[in-house]
């Protein structure tokens, strides 16, 4: 079943260039998921109390329309028919009747105590699923072009980054990467895909690497032990004056 929530964008959702921060759209999307599960238990809190948690593995978003401060948006989300140990969740964001963004995500349900994945057929959830997908494809593994990536900086994981799962919240990564994007004052993010590889905990220092290929910006965040935390690919568009 589909579930819709209306939000009004605030000044805190808006970047210095006047456009909405992509991370804000992800947060509204994820809050809509939480509300749907709250209204159709078990909620995310119920699952957490039972020792289970949804962990995001991949996200893709395509933004079609400029969104501005105090715009009233509707986030419509639904759980897709899934199989194996991968749970698919989609959403569309509307500005009035205009489709402003598509989102599609892949999740794993983890048994925290037994350190194992819960398969779709074994999950006890209160939400029915739909076959319908948004107009963007399922996010695939990011393949960073061959060649040397340049280290562009480091970023510690702060207390303000972590969530109930005790690691950096998935919406914080896109904020973090935007801090390393060149000339973002004159550009806006039109699409992005994120692969969440390994969790980053409080105090970890991430090394950020970047390369550009065919107009796409590729990033990799690497932990101090050399393992990859996340990989991202973004496409920017010039802001029309």
Order of alpha helices (4+ residues) and beta strands (2+ residues): beta-alpha-alpha-beta-beta-beta-beta-beta-beta-beta-alpha-beta-beta-beta-beta
